[in-house]
């Protein structure tokens, strides 16, 4: 029964390692130069959006008040499903912005 005992010893360690790796991935911040970010017109600072290039933008729109933002409105960074769960800046903006319900 040596293999069973070893299995029981390894499972908690493997689970903890997987959880730590998952959290590290979820905490990655979106690079504004990422191809997907550029395609969506994403910027870390919504005040720097060029309205001529992004006609969908309106003053006051930020990631923090977007329906897709997965954090609290006061969070500086939070996940966004559009960018594979990477974190976006609360003060950021992209052309997929949807008013929070």
Phi and psi in radians as a Rosetta constraint file:
Dihedral C 1 N 2 CA 2 C 2 CIRCULARHARMONIC -1.067 0.35
Dihedral N 2 CA 2 C 2 N 3 CIRCULARHARMONIC -0.631 0.35
Dihedral C 2 N 3 CA 3 C 3 CIRCULARHARMONIC -1.215 0.35
Dihedral N 3 CA 3 C 3 N 4 CIRCULARHARMONIC -0.627 0.35
Dihedral C 3 N 4 CA 4 C 4 CIRCULARHARMONIC -1.140 0.35
Dihedral N 4 CA 4 C 4 N 5 CIRCULARHARMONIC -0.780 0.35
Dihedral C 4 N 5 CA 5 C 5 CIRCULARHARMONIC -1.070 0.35
Dihedral N 5 CA 5 C 5 N 6 CIRCULARHARMONIC -0.753 0.35
Dihedral C 5 N 6 CA 6 C 6 CIRCULARHARMONIC -1.113 0.35
Dihedral N 6 CA 6 C 6 N 7 CIRCULARHARMONIC -0.733 0.35
Dihedral C 6 N 7 CA 7 C 7 CIRCULARHARMONIC -1.029 0.35
Dihedral N 7 CA 7 C 7 N 8 CIRCULARHARMONIC -0.792 0.35
Dihedral C 7 N 8 CA 8 C 8 CIRCULARHARMONIC -1.131 0.35
Dihedral N 8 CA 8 C 8 N 9 CIRCULARHARMONIC -0.543 0.35
Dihedral C 8 N 9 CA 9 C 9 CIRCULARHARMONIC -1.311 0.35
Dihedral N 9 CA 9 C 9 N 10 CIRCULARHARMONIC -0.621 0.35
Dihedral C 9 N 10 CA 10 C 10 CIRCULARHARMONIC -1.393 0.35
Dihedral N 10 CA 10 C 10 N 11 CIRCULARHARMONIC -0.642 0.35
Dihedral C 10 N 11 CA 11 C 11 CIRCULARHARMONIC -0.952 0.35
Dihedral N 11 CA 11 C 11 N 12 CIRCULARHARMONIC -0.864 0.35
Dihedral C 11 N 12 CA 12 C 12 CIRCULARHARMONIC -1.095 0.35
Dihedral N 12 CA 12 C 12 N 13 CIRCULARHARMONIC -0.663 0.35
Dihedral C 12 N 13 CA 13 C 13 CIRCULARHARMONIC -1.159 0.35
Dihedral N 13 CA 13 C 13 N 14 CIRCULARHARMONIC -0.769 0.35
Dihedral C 13 N 14 CA 14 C 14 CIRCULARHARMONIC -1.114 0.35
Dihedral N 14 CA 14 C 14 N 15 CIRCULARHARMONIC -0.722 0.35
Dihedral C 14 N 15 CA 15 C 15 CIRCULARHARMONIC -1.099 0.35
Dihedral N 15 CA 15 C 15 N 16 CIRCULARHARMONIC -0.756 0.35
Dihedral C 15 N 16 CA 16 C 16 CIRCULARHARMONIC -1.132 0.35
Dihedral N 16 CA 16 C 16 N 17 CIRCULARHARMONIC -0.687 0.35
Dihedral C 16 N 17 CA 17 C 17 CIRCULARHARMONIC -1.123 0.35
Dihedral N 17 CA 17 C 17 N 18 CIRCULARHARMONIC -0.758 0.35
Dihedral C 17 N 18 CA 18 C 18 CIRCULARHARMONIC -1.109 0.35
Dihedral N 18 CA 18 C 18 N 19 CIRCULARHARMONIC -0.731 0.35
Dihedral C 18 N 19 CA 19 C 19 CIRCULARHARMONIC -1.129 0.35
Dihedral N 19 CA 19 C 19 N 20 CIRCULARHARMONIC -0.724 0.35
Dihedral C 19 N 20 CA 20 C 20 CIRCULARHARMONIC -1.119 0.35
Dihedral N 20 CA 20 C 20 N 21 CIRCULARHARMONIC -0.724 0.35
Dihedral C 20 N 21 CA 21 C 21 CIRCULARHARMONIC -1.138 0.35
Dihedral N 21 CA 21 C 21 N 22 CIRCULARHARMONIC -0.693 0.35
Dihedral C 21 N 22 CA 22 C 22 CIRCULARHARMONIC -1.131 0.35
Dihedral N 22 CA 22 C 22 N 23 CIRCULARHARMONIC -0.741 0.35
Dihedral C 22 N 23 CA 23 C 23 CIRCULARHARMONIC -1.134 0.35
Dihedral N 23 CA 23 C 23 N 24 CIRCULARHARMONIC -0.673 0.35
Dihedral C 23 N 24 CA 24 C 24 CIRCULARHARMONIC -1.121 0.35
Dihedral N 24 CA 24 C 24 N 25 CIRCULARHARMONIC -0.694 0.35
Dihedral C 24 N 25 CA 25 C 25 CIRCULARHARMONIC -1.169 0.35
Dihedral N 25 CA 25 C 25 N 26 CIRCULARHARMONIC -0.713 0.35
Dihedral C 25 N 26 CA 26 C 26 CIRCULARHARMONIC -1.182 0.35
Dihedral N 26 CA 26 C 26 N 27 CIRCULARHARMONIC -0.406 0.35
Dihedral C 26 N 27 CA 27 C 27 CIRCULARHARMONIC -1.540 0.35
Dihedral N 27 CA 27 C 27 N 28 CIRCULARHARMONIC -0.075 0.35
Dihedral C 27 N 28 CA 28 C 28 CIRCULARHARMONIC -1.113 0.35
Dihedral N 28 CA 28 C 28 N 29 CIRCULARHARMONIC 2.328 0.35
Dihedral C 28 N 29 CA 29 C 29 CIRCULARHARMONIC -1.566 0.35
Dihedral N 29 CA 29 C 29 N 30 CIRCULARHARMONIC 2.476 0.35
Dihedral C 29 N 30 CA 30 C 30 CIRCULARHARMONIC -1.176 0.35
Dihedral N 30 CA 30 C 30 N 31 CIRCULARHARMONIC 2.301 0.35
Dihedral C 30 N 31 CA 31 C 31 CIRCULARHARMONIC -1.494 0.35
Dihedral N 31 CA 31 C 31 N 32 CIRCULARHARMONIC 2.195 0.35
Dihedral C 31 N 32 CA 32 C 32 CIRCULARHARMONIC -1.090 0.35
Dihedral N 32 CA 32 C 32 N 33 CIRCULARHARMONIC -0.305 0.35
Dihedral C 32 N 33 CA 33 C 33 CIRCULARHARMONIC -1.605 0.35
Dihedral N 33 CA 33 C 33 N 34 CIRCULARHARMONIC -0.016 0.35
Dihedral C 33 N 34 CA 34 C 34 CIRCULARHARMONIC -1.043 0.35
Dihedral N 34 CA 34 C 34 N 35 CIRCULARHARMONIC 2.468 0.35
Dihedral C 34 N 35 CA 35 C 35 CIRCULARHARMONIC -0.989 0.35
Dihedral N 35 CA 35 C 35 N 36 CIRCULARHARMONIC -0.738 0.35
Dihedral C 35 N 36 CA 36 C 36 CIRCULARHARMONIC -1.175 0.35
Dihedral N 36 CA 36 C 36 N 37 CIRCULARHARMONIC -0.659 0.35
Dihedral C 36 N 37 CA 37 C 37 CIRCULARHARMONIC -1.131 0.35
Dihedral N 37 CA 37 C 37 N 38 CIRCULARHARMONIC -0.768 0.35
Dihedral C 37 N 38 CA 38 C 38 CIRCULARHARMONIC -1.110 0.35
Dihedral N 38 CA 38 C 38 N 39 CIRCULARHARMONIC -0.685 0.35
Dihedral C 38 N 39 CA 39 C 39 CIRCULARHARMONIC -1.108 0.35
Dihedral N 39 CA 39 C 39 N 40 CIRCULARHARMONIC -0.528 0.35
Dihedral C 39 N 40 CA 40 C 40 CIRCULARHARMONIC -1.618 0.35
Dihedral N 40 CA 40 C 40 N 41 CIRCULARHARMONIC 0.004 0.35
Dihedral C 40 N 41 CA 41 C 41 CIRCULARHARMONIC 1.220 0.35
Dihedral N 41 CA 41 C 41 N 42 CIRCULARHARMONIC 0.435 0.35
Dihedral C 41 N 42 CA 42 C 42 CIRCULARHARMONIC -1.198 0.35
Dihedral N 42 CA 42 C 42 N 43 CIRCULARHARMONIC 2.387 0.35
Dihedral C 42 N 43 CA 43 C 43 CIRCULARHARMONIC -2.351 0.35
Dihedral N 43 CA 43 C 43 N 44 CIRCULARHARMONIC 2.548 0.35
Dihedral C 43 N 44 CA 44 C 44 CIRCULARHARMONIC -1.199 0.35
Dihedral N 44 CA 44 C 44 N 45 CIRCULARHARMONIC -0.364 0.35
Dihedral C 44 N 45 CA 45 C 45 CIRCULARHARMONIC -2.261 0.35
Dihedral N 45 CA 45 C 45 N 46 CIRCULARHARMONIC 1.895 0.35
Dihedral C 45 N 46 CA 46 C 46 CIRCULARHARMONIC -1.094 0.35
Dihedral N 46 CA 46 C 46 N 47 CIRCULARHARMONIC -0.383 0.35
Dihedral C 46 N 47 CA 47 C 47 CIRCULARHARMONIC -1.253 0.35
Dihedral N 47 CA 47 C 47 N 48 CIRCULARHARMONIC -0.192 0.35
Dihedral C 47 N 48 CA 48 C 48 CIRCULARHARMONIC -1.753 0.35
Dihedral N 48 CA 48 C 48 N 49 CIRCULARHARMONIC 0.142 0.35
Dihedral C 48 N 49 CA 49 C 49 CIRCULARHARMONIC -1.227 0.35
Dihedral N 49 CA 49 C 49 N 50 CIRCULARHARMONIC 2.331 0.35
Dihedral C 49 N 50 CA 50 C 50 CIRCULARHARMONIC -1.553 0.35
Dihedral N 50 CA 50 C 50 N 51 CIRCULARHARMONIC 1.914 0.35
Dihedral C 50 N 51 CA 51 C 51 CIRCULARHARMONIC -1.058 0.35
Dihedral N 51 CA 51 C 51 N 52 CIRCULARHARMONIC -0.414 0.35
Dihedral C 51 N 52 CA 52 C 52 CIRCULARHARMONIC -1.254 0.35
Dihedral N 52 CA 52 C 52 N 53 CIRCULARHARMONIC -0.613 0.35
Dihedral C 52 N 53 CA 53 C 53 CIRCULARHARMONIC -1.472 0.35
Dihedral N 53 CA 53 C 53 N 54 CIRCULARHARMONIC -0.490 0.35
Dihedral C 53 N 54 CA 54 C 54 CIRCULARHARMONIC -2.198 0.35
Dihedral N 54 CA 54 C 54 N 55 CIRCULARHARMONIC 1.359 0.35
Dihedral C 54 N 55 CA 55 C 55 CIRCULARHARMONIC -1.122 0.35
Dihedral N 55 CA 55 C 55 N 56 CIRCULARHARMONIC -0.304 0.35
Dihedral C 55 N 56 CA 56 C 56 CIRCULARHARMONIC -1.328 0.35
Dihedral N 56 CA 56 C 56 N 57 CIRCULARHARMONIC -0.305 0.35
Dihedral C 56 N 57 CA 57 C 57 CIRCULARHARMONIC -1.226 0.35
Dihedral N 57 CA 57 C 57 N 58 CIRCULARHARMONIC 2.482 0.35
Dihedral C 57 N 58 CA 58 C 58 CIRCULARHARMONIC -2.399 0.35
Dihedral N 58 CA 58 C 58 N 59 CIRCULARHARMONIC 2.541 0.35
Dihedral C 58 N 59 CA 59 C 59 CIRCULARHARMONIC -0.922 0.35
Dihedral N 59 CA 59 C 59 N 60 CIRCULARHARMONIC 2.390 0.35
Dihedral C 59 N 60 CA 60 C 60 CIRCULARHARMONIC 1.677 0.35
Dihedral N 60 CA 60 C 60 N 61 CIRCULARHARMONIC -0.271 0.35
Dihedral C 60 N 61 CA 61 C 61 CIRCULARHARMONIC -1.356 0.35
Dihedral N 61 CA 61 C 61 N 62 CIRCULARHARMONIC 2.236 0.35
Dihedral C 61 N 62 CA 62 C 62 CIRCULARHARMONIC -2.482 0.35
Dihedral N 62 CA 62 C 62 N 63 CIRCULARHARMONIC 2.888 0.35
Dihedral C 62 N 63 CA 63 C 63 CIRCULARHARMONIC -1.028 0.35
Dihedral N 63 CA 63 C 63 N 64 CIRCULARHARMONIC -0.653 0.35
Dihedral C 63 N 64 CA 64 C 64 CIRCULARHARMONIC -1.084 0.35
Dihedral N 64 CA 64 C 64 N 65 CIRCULARHARMONIC -0.428 0.35
Dihedral C 64 N 65 CA 65 C 65 CIRCULARHARMONIC -1.932 0.35
Dihedral N 65 CA 65 C 65 N 66 CIRCULARHARMONIC 0.430 0.35
Dihedral C 65 N 66 CA 66 C 66 CIRCULARHARMONIC -1.694 0.35
Dihedral N 66 CA 66 C 66 N 67 CIRCULARHARMONIC 2.530 0.35
Dihedral C 66 N 67 CA 67 C 67 CIRCULARHARMONIC -1.023 0.35
Dihedral N 67 CA 67 C 67 N 68 CIRCULARHARMONIC -0.518 0.35
Dihedral C 67 N 68 CA 68 C 68 CIRCULARHARMONIC -1.452 0.35
Dihedral N 68 CA 68 C 68 N 69 CIRCULARHARMONIC -0.249 0.35
Dihedral C 68 N 69 CA 69 C 69 CIRCULARHARMONIC -1.165 0.35
Dihedral N 69 CA 69 C 69 N 70 CIRCULARHARMONIC 2.169 0.35
Dihedral C 69 N 70 CA 70 C 70 CIRCULARHARMONIC -1.686 0.35
Dihedral N 70 CA 70 C 70 N 71 CIRCULARHARMONIC 0.344 0.35
Dihedral C 70 N 71 CA 71 C 71 CIRCULARHARMONIC -2.139 0.35
Dihedral N 71 CA 71 C 71 N 72 CIRCULARHARMONIC -3.025 0.35
Dihedral C 71 N 72 CA 72 C 72 CIRCULARHARMONIC -1.376 0.35
Dihedral N 72 CA 72 C 72 N 73 CIRCULARHARMONIC 2.666 0.35
Dihedral C 72 N 73 CA 73 C 73 CIRCULARHARMONIC -1.002 0.35
Dihedral N 73 CA 73 C 73 N 74 CIRCULARHARMONIC -0.379 0.35
Dihedral C 73 N 74 CA 74 C 74 CIRCULARHARMONIC -1.572 0.35
Dihedral N 74 CA 74 C 74 N 75 CIRCULARHARMONIC -0.130 0.35
Dihedral C 74 N 75 CA 75 C 75 CIRCULARHARMONIC -1.221 0.35
Dihedral N 75 CA 75 C 75 N 76 CIRCULARHARMONIC 2.361 0.35
Dihedral C 75 N 76 CA 76 C 76 CIRCULARHARMONIC -1.219 0.35
Dihedral N 76 CA 76 C 76 N 77 CIRCULARHARMONIC -0.616 0.35
Dihedral C 76 N 77 CA 77 C 77 CIRCULARHARMONIC -2.448 0.35
Dihedral N 77 CA 77 C 77 N 78 CIRCULARHARMONIC 2.534 0.35
Dihedral C 77 N 78 CA 78 C 78 CIRCULARHARMONIC -2.765 0.35
Dihedral N 78 CA 78 C 78 N 79 CIRCULARHARMONIC 2.886 0.35
Dihedral C 78 N 79 CA 79 C 79 CIRCULARHARMONIC -1.222 0.35
Dihedral N 79 CA 79 C 79 N 80 CIRCULARHARMONIC 2.722 0.35
Dihedral C 79 N 80 CA 80 C 80 CIRCULARHARMONIC -2.455 0.35
Dihedral N 80 CA 80 C 80 N 81 CIRCULARHARMONIC 2.175 0.35
Dihedral C 80 N 81 CA 81 C 81 CIRCULARHARMONIC -1.123 0.35
Dihedral N 81 CA 81 C 81 N 82 CIRCULARHARMONIC -0.384 0.35
Dihedral C 81 N 82 CA 82 C 82 CIRCULARHARMONIC -1.166 0.35
Dihedral N 82 CA 82 C 82 N 83 CIRCULARHARMONIC -0.457 0.35
Dihedral C 82 N 83 CA 83 C 83 CIRCULARHARMONIC -1.996 0.35
Dihedral N 83 CA 83 C 83 N 84 CIRCULARHARMONIC 0.683 0.35
Dihedral C 83 N 84 CA 84 C 84 CIRCULARHARMONIC 1.080 0.35
Dihedral N 84 CA 84 C 84 N 85 CIRCULARHARMONIC 0.548 0.35
Dihedral C 84 N 85 CA 85 C 85 CIRCULARHARMONIC 1.394 0.35
Dihedral N 85 CA 85 C 85 N 86 CIRCULARHARMONIC -0.010 0.35
Dihedral C 85 N 86 CA 86 C 86 CIRCULARHARMONIC -1.129 0.35
Dihedral N 86 CA 86 C 86 N 87 CIRCULARHARMONIC 2.724 0.35
Dihedral C 86 N 87 CA 87 C 87 CIRCULARHARMONIC -1.460 0.35
Dihedral N 87 CA 87 C 87 N 88 CIRCULARHARMONIC 2.434 0.35
Dihedral C 87 N 88 CA 88 C 88 CIRCULARHARMONIC -2.004 0.35
Dihedral N 88 CA 88 C 88 N 89 CIRCULARHARMONIC 2.734 0.35
Dihedral C 88 N 89 CA 89 C 89 CIRCULARHARMONIC -1.274 0.35
Dihedral N 89 CA 89 C 89 N 90 CIRCULARHARMONIC 2.378 0.35
Dihedral C 89 N 90 CA 90 C 90 CIRCULARHARMONIC -1.025 0.35
Dihedral N 90 CA 90 C 90 N 91 CIRCULARHARMONIC -0.537 0.35
Dihedral C 90 N 91 CA 91 C 91 CIRCULARHARMONIC -1.561 0.35
Dihedral N 91 CA 91 C 91 N 92 CIRCULARHARMONIC 0.061 0.35
Dihedral C 91 N 92 CA 92 C 92 CIRCULARHARMONIC -1.417 0.35
Dihedral N 92 CA 92 C 92 N 93 CIRCULARHARMONIC -3.070 0.35
Dihedral C 92 N 93 CA 93 C 93 CIRCULARHARMONIC -2.803 0.35
Dihedral N 93 CA 93 C 93 N 94 CIRCULARHARMONIC 2.598 0.35
Dihedral C 93 N 94 CA 94 C 94 CIRCULARHARMONIC -2.519 0.35
Dihedral N 94 CA 94 C 94 N 95 CIRCULARHARMONIC 2.907 0.35
Dihedral C 94 N 95 CA 95 C 95 CIRCULARHARMONIC -1.329 0.35
Dihedral N 95 CA 95 C 95 N 96 CIRCULARHARMONIC 0.085 0.35
Dihedral C 95 N 96 CA 96 C 96 CIRCULARHARMONIC -1.722 0.35
Dihedral N 96 CA 96 C 96 N 97 CIRCULARHARMONIC 0.182 0.35
Dihedral C 96 N 97 CA 97 C 97 CIRCULARHARMONIC -0.964 0.35
Dihedral N 97 CA 97 C 97 N 98 CIRCULARHARMONIC 2.321 0.35
Dihedral C 97 N 98 CA 98 C 98 CIRCULARHARMONIC -2.292 0.35
Dihedral N 98 CA 98 C 98 N 99 CIRCULARHARMONIC 2.292 0.35
Dihedral C 98 N 99 CA 99 C 99 CIRCULARHARMONIC -1.021 0.35
Dihedral N 99 CA 99 C 99 N 100 CIRCULARHARMONIC 2.309 0.35
Dihedral C 99 N 100 CA 100 C 100 CIRCULARHARMONIC -1.185 0.35
Dihedral N 100 CA 100 C 100 N 101 CIRCULARHARMONIC 2.334 0.35
